Amino acid sequence: MSYVIDRRLNGKNKSTVNRQRFLRRYREHIKKAVEEAVSRRSIMDMEHGEQISIPGRDIDEPVLHHGRGGKQTIVHPGNKEFTAGEHIPRPQGGGGGGGRGKAGNSGEGMDDFVFQITQEEFLEFMFEDLELPNLVKRHLTGADTFKTVRAGIANEGNPSRINIVRTLRSAHARRIALTGSSRALLREAQKELDRLRVEEPDNFTDIQEVEQEIERLKARINRLPFLDTFDLKYNLLVKQPNPSSKAVMFCLMDVSGSMTQATKDIAKRFFILLYLFLKRNYDRIEVVFIRHHTSAREVDEEEFFYSRETGGTIVSSALKMMQEIMAERYPAADWNIYAAQASDGDNWNDDSPICREILSKQIMPHVQYYTYVEITPREHQALWYEYERIGEAFPDTFAQQQLVSAGDIYPVFRELFQRRLAT
């Protein structure tokens, strides 16, 4: 059996294989550092790399060595402070470990191991084991993605795709088939020559005739080419349509006057996390951005995250616009429809029942998954309780969570989009 070791180097002369092995080994440390980094980052730094710190004691390698051997007798002096089985505390100060602690004249330690992960590695750890729930195959019209697959062997093709094994096998079979009779005659002639040399060594005439026949048969066999164009076999590659699910994500964000700047920042960070997740993990997906206060408006990505427009609060305006866009551009028969809504829960009281009515009758029957996050440290208001009724009616396709601070964004995001086991 052959083993191939990839020793190609990536940037700065670091082995890619060794780096991947290192990342797999310390996956838990890196995931924890990524979670902490997401909670403290600003909006502009969400997708950058990160500096990871691993405690020095966790990177120690086990070492096998020989002891002194032999039978030894050691006498230790007694003491009045410790008894057998007690644990001796670590000396204070001078213990390393990142420079914490006061100066001391005893003790030793090791600083944390610090290294940098790239943007790609950071996003991979951040979105590991996440997916859009209930994604199914829909009718694909005008699919423009293909994949190249093996489709057997062909007699014609590109020289770069020649199948050496099948070619040599075909050549060998051809030579056996075309020289079979000549080889049989050659074997008989060789036996006759051996017989004549033993039984009739003086019969030079017959011996010479048999030798000439043997040379003629060998020449006939050798005239057959080792490889003929008929023998050439090529790997046949064909392009197959690559089935992919079309999906659309509706992002509904409350920008009313009740949303403070800190609350809006948390909502934006949640949606940026969602946007990065969608663009990284899915090719055929569209994102529809809707901002709302007393009225709703479909906007582009730039305006969704950076516009300063504000006003009162009527949540149903965003739901009505979403339903209209669904009916006009994203029929449920062809699209997987998802929605994520963020608000502080403050809504005009008479509007919350209207939101439940629109969701339960016009939106939820057609969507794959709907998430609602309420950003508030206060008690929930009418909108939350109306949405709870929707969750009871649609337990598999509706989810709601509460965000209090920026540190809750990533854990809540992972809970909403955690990969579910197939049932």
C-alpha positions in Angstrom: 0.0 0.0 0.0 1.3 3.5 -0.9 0.9 6.5 1.4 1.1 10.0 -0.1 2.2 12.8 2.3 1.3 16.4 1.1 4.3 18.5 2.0 3.3 21.5 -0.1 3.7 24.8 1.8 1.2 27.6 2.1 2.0 31.2 2.9 5.0 32.0 5.2 6.3 28.4 4.7 3.7 26.8 7.0 2.5 23.4 6.1 -1.2 23.3 5.3 -1.6 19.7 6.4 0.1 20.4 9.8 -2.1 23.5 10.3 -5.3 21.6 9.6 -4.2 18.9 12.0 -3.5 21.5 14.7 -6.9 23.1 14.2 -8.6 19.8 14.5 -6.8 19.0 17.7 -7.6 22.3 19.5 -11.1 22.7 18.0 -12.8 23.2 21.3 -10.4 26.0 22.4 -10.8 27.7 19.0 -14.6 27.4 19.0 -14.7 29.0 22.5 -12.4 31.8 21.4 -14.6 32.4 18.3 -17.8 32.7 20.4 -16.1 35.2 22.7 -14.8 37.2 19.7 -18.3 37.4 18.1 -19.8 38.8 21.2 -17.3 41.7 21.6 -16.8 42.6 18.0 -18.1 45.7 16.2 -20.3 45.5 13.1 -17.4 46.2 10.7 -15.2 43.5 12.2 -17.6 40.6 12.2 -15.9 38.6 9.4 -12.2 39.2 10.1 -9.8 36.7 11.5 -9.0 36.3 15.2 -6.1 35.8 17.5 -6.5 32.6 19.5 -4.9 31.9 22.9 -4.4 28.4 24.2 -3.2 27.7 27.7 0.4 26.4 27.6 -0.5 23.3 29.7 -2.9 22.1 27.0 -0.3 21.9 24.3 2.1 19.7 26.2 3.0 16.5 24.4 3.2 13.2 26.3 6.8 11.9 26.6 7.9 8.3 27.2 11.3 7.9 28.8 13.3 5.3 30.7 13.5 5.5 34.5 16.7 4.9 36.4 15.8 1.3 36.9 17.0 -1.1 39.5 15.9 -1.4 43.1 16.4 1.8 45.1 15.8 2.6 48.8 15.2 6.3 49.6 14.6 7.8 53.0 12.7 11.1 53.1 12.8 13.3 56.2 9.5 13.7 58.0 7.7 17.1 58.5 5.1 18.6 60.8 3.0 20.3 58.1 1.8 17.7 55.6 0.5 14.1 55.8 0.2 11.4 53.2 -2.3 12.2 50.4 -2.4 16.0 50.9 -2.1 18.3 47.9 0.7 20.9 48.0 -0.6 24.3 46.7 1.2 25.9 43.7 3.7 28.5 44.7 2.3 32.1 44.4 3.9 34.6 42.0 6.3 34.1 39.2 4.1 31.4 37.7 3.9 32.8 34.2 0.6 32.1 32.4 0.1 35.4 30.6 1.9 37.7 33.0 -0.8 37.8 35.8 0.2 37.8 39.4 2.7 39.7 41.5 6.5 39.3 41.4 7.9 36.5 43.5 11.1 34.6 44.2 9.7 31.1 43.6 7.5 29.2 41.2 7.6 28.7 37.4 5.1 28.5 34.6 4.4 28.9 30.9 2.8 31.7 28.9 -0.3 31.0 26.8 0.3 29.9 23.2 -1.1 32.5 20.8 -1.7 32.1 17.1 -3.8 33.8 14.4 -6.6 32.1 12.4 -7.6 33.4 9.0 -10.9 34.9 8.0 -11.9 31.7 6.2 -11.0 29.6 9.3 -12.8 32.1 11.6 -16.1 31.8 9.5 -15.7 28.0 9.3 -15.7 27.7 13.1 -18.4 30.3 13.6 -20.9 28.6 11.3 -20.0 25.0 12.0 -23.0 22.7 12.3 -25.5 25.4 11.2 -28.0 25.2 8.4 -31.3 26.5 7.2 -34.0 24.2 8.6 -36.4 22.3 6.4 -34.6 23.1 3.1 -36.1 20.9 0.4 -35.6 20.6 -3.4 -38.0 22.7 -5.4 -38.6 23.0 -9.2 -35.5 24.4 -10.8 -36.0 26.5 -13.8 -33.0 27.6 -15.8 -30.4 25.9 -13.6 -27.0 27.2 -14.6 -24.7 25.1 -12.4 -23.3 21.8 -13.6 -20.9 19.2 -12.2 -18.6 16.9 -14.2 -19.0 13.2 -13.4 -17.4 10.0 -14.7 -19.6 8.2 -17.3 -17.6 5.1 -18.2 -15.1 4.5 -20.9 -15.0 5.8 -24.5 -13.0 4.8 -27.6 -12.3 8.5 -28.4 -11.3 11.3 -26.2 -8.8 13.8 -25.0 -5.2 12.3 -24.7 -5.0 13.8 -21.2 -8.0 11.6 -20.2 -6.5 8.3 -21.4 -7.2 5.3 -19.1 -3.8 3.5 -19.0 -5.1 0.3 -17.3 -8.0 -0.2 -19.7 -5.8 0.6 -22.7 -3.1 -1.9 -21.7 -5.8 -4.5 -21.0 -7.3 -4.0 -24.4 -3.9 -4.2 -26.1 -3.1 -7.4 -24.3 -6.4 -9.0 -25.2 -5.9 -8.0 -28.9 -2.5 -9.5 -29.0 -3.7 -12.8 -27.4 -6.6 -13.0 -29.9 -4.6 -12.2 -33.1 -1.5 -14.3 -32.2 -3.3 -17.3 -30.6 -3.0 -19.6 -33.6 0.6 -18.6 -34.3 1.7 -19.2 -30.7 0.1 -22.7 -30.8 2.0 -23.5 -34.0 5.2 -22.1 -32.5 4.8 -24.3 -29.4 4.3 -27.4 -31.7 7.3 -26.5 -33.8 9.5 -26.0 -30.7 8.4 -29.5 -29.4 9.3 -31.0 -32.8 12.7 -29.3 -32.8 13.4 -30.6 -29.4 12.4 -34.1 -30.5 14.5 -34.0 -33.6 17.6 -32.8 -31.6 17.2 -35.7 -29.2 16.1 -38.6 -31.5 17.5 -37.6 -34.9 20.5 -35.3 -34.3 21.9 -36.1 -37.7 18.7 -35.1 -39.6 20.0 -31.6 -40.5 17.5 -31.1 -43.2 14.4 -31.5 -41.1 16.0 -29.6 -38.2 16.8 -26.7 -40.4 13.3 -26.6 -41.8 11.8 -26.6 -38.3 14.1 -23.8 -37.2 13.1 -21.7 -40.3 9.4 -22.3 -39.4 10.1 -21.2 -35.8 11.8 -18.0 -37.0 8.9 -17.3 -39.4 6.3 -17.7 -36.7 8.2 -15.5 -34.3 8.5 -12.8 -36.9 4.8 -13.0 -37.6 4.1 -12.6 -33.9 6.5 -9.7 -33.5 5.1 -7.9 -36.5 1.9 -7.3 -34.4 2.2 -3.9 -32.8 2.3 -3.7 -29.0 -0.2 -0.8 -28.9 -2.7 0.1 -31.6 -5.1 3.0 -32.0 -7.9 0.5 -31.6 -6.7 -0.2 -28.0 -6.9 3.4 -26.7 -9.5 3.9 -24.1 -10.5 7.2 -22.5 -12.3 8.2 -19.4 -15.6 9.6 -20.4 -16.7 12.8 -18.5 -20.1 14.3 -18.9 -21.7 17.4 -17.4 -24.8 16.8 -15.2 -27.0 19.6 -13.9 -26.3 20.2 -10.3 -29.6 20.3 -8.4 -29.7 23.1 -5.9 -32.5 24.5 -3.8 -33.6 28.1 -4.5 -34.2 30.0 -1.2 -35.0 33.5 -0.2 -34.5 35.1 3.2 -36.6 38.0 4.4 -34.9 40.2 6.9 -37.4 42.4 8.8 -35.9 45.0 11.1 -37.7 47.4 13.4 -36.2 50.9 13.2 -38.9 52.8 15.1 -38.2 55.4 17.7 -38.5 53.0 20.6 -35.4 51.2 19.3 -32.4 52.8 21.0 -29.1 53.0 19.3 -27.8 50.1 21.3 -30.8 48.0 20.4 -30.4 48.8 16.8 -26.7 47.9 16.9 -27.6 44.4 18.4 -30.2 43.9 15.6 -27.8 44.9 12.9 -25.1 42.6 14.3 -27.6 39.7 14.3 -28.6 40.4 10.7 -24.9 40.7 9.6 -24.2 37.4 11.2 -27.2 35.9 9.3 -26.1 37.5 6.1 -22.5 36.2 6.3 -23.9 32.7 7.1 -26.2 32.7 4.1 -23.6 34.0 1.6 -21.0 31.6 2.8 -23.1 28.4 3.0 -25.5 28.8 0.1 -25.0 29.6 -3.6 -28.6 30.1 -4.8 -30.1 32.3 -2.2 -31.6 35.8 -2.3 -32.0 38.2 0.6 -34.8 40.7 0.8 -34.2 43.6 3.3 -37.2 45.3 4.8 -37.1 48.2 7.3 -40.2 49.3 9.1 -41.6 51.8 11.6 -45.2 53.0 10.9 -44.6 52.0 7.3 -42.4 49.4 5.7 -40.0 49.7 2.8 -37.8 47.3 0.8 -34.3 48.6 0.8 -30.9 47.5 -0.4 -28.1 46.1 1.9 -26.4 49.5 2.4 -29.6 51.3 3.4 -30.7 48.4 5.6 -27.7 48.6 7.8 -26.8 52.3 7.7 -29.9 54.3 7.2 -30.9 56.6 10.1 -34.6 56.8 9.2 -37.0 56.3 12.2 -40.6 56.8 13.3 -43.5 55.1 15.1 -44.2 51.4 15.3 -46.6 49.3 13.2 -45.1 45.8 12.8 -47.9 44.6 10.5 -46.7 46.9 7.8 -43.5 44.8 7.4 -45.5 41.5 7.4 -47.9 42.9 4.7 -45.0 43.9 2.5 -43.3 40.5 2.9 -46.6 38.8 1.9 -46.9 41.0 -1.2 -43.3 40.3 -2.3 -43.8 36.6 -1.7 -46.9 36.5 -3.9 -45.3 38.6 -6.6 -41.7 37.3 -6.9 -41.3 34.1 -4.8 -44.0 31.6 -5.3 -43.9 28.9 -2.6 -44.0 26.1 -5.2 -40.6 27.1 -6.5 -38.8 28.7 -3.5 -37.8 27.8 0.0 -38.9 30.9 2.0 -37.3 32.0 5.2 -37.7 35.0 7.4 -35.9 36.6 10.3 -37.5 39.4 12.3 -35.9 41.6 14.9 -37.7 44.1 17.2 -37.8 45.4 20.7 -41.3 44.1 21.1 -42.8 47.6 21.4 -45.8 47.8 19.0 -49.1 49.6 18.7 -51.4 47.4 20.9 -54.2 47.0 18.3 -51.6 45.9 15.7 -50.3 42.8 17.5 -53.4 40.7 16.8 -53.2 41.8 13.2 -49.6 40.6 13.0 -50.7 37.2 14.3 -53.5 37.0 11.8 -51.2 37.9 8.9 -48.5 35.4 10.0 -50.8 32.5 10.7 -53.0 32.7 7.6 -50.9 34.3 4.9 -47.2 33.7 5.7 -46.6 30.6 7.9 -48.3 28.1 5.6 -45.8 29.0 2.8 -42.5 29.4 4.7 -39.9 26.8 5.6 -38.8 28.6 8.8 -39.6 31.9 10.6 -37.5 33.3 13.4 -38.3 36.2 15.7 -35.8 37.8 18.1 -36.9 40.3 20.6 -34.2 42.7 21.9 -35.2 43.9 25.3 -34.2 43.4 29.0 -37.8 44.3 30.0 -40.9 42.2 30.4 -42.4 41.0 27.1 -45.3 42.9 25.6 -48.4 41.9 23.5 -46.4 41.1 20.4 -44.4 38.4 22.1 -47.4 36.7 23.5 -49.2 36.8 20.1 -46.2 35.2 18.5 -46.2 32.5 21.2 -49.6 31.5 19.9 -48.1 31.2 16.4 -45.3 29.0 17.8 -47.9 26.7 19.3 -49.7 26.4 16.0 -46.5 26.0 14.0 -43.9 24.3 16.3 -41.6 23.0 13.6 -41.4 26.2 11.5 -41.6 29.0 14.0 -39.0 30.0 16.7 -38.6 33.0 18.9 -35.8 34.1 21.2 -34.9 37.0 23.4 -31.7 39.0 23.2 -30.6 41.2 26.2 -27.1 42.1 25.3 -24.6 41.7 22.5 -23.2 38.6 24.2 -26.5 36.8 23.5 -26.3 37.2 19.8 -24.1 34.3 18.8 -25.6 31.7 21.3 -29.1 32.6 20.2 -28.1 32.5 16.5 -26.7 29.0 16.9 -29.8 27.8 18.7 -32.1 29.1 16.0 -30.1 27.6 13.1 -28.6 24.5 14.7 -28.4 21.5 12.4 -31.2 19.2 13.2 -31.0 15.4 13.0 -33.1 13.8 10.3 -36.2 12.0 11.5 
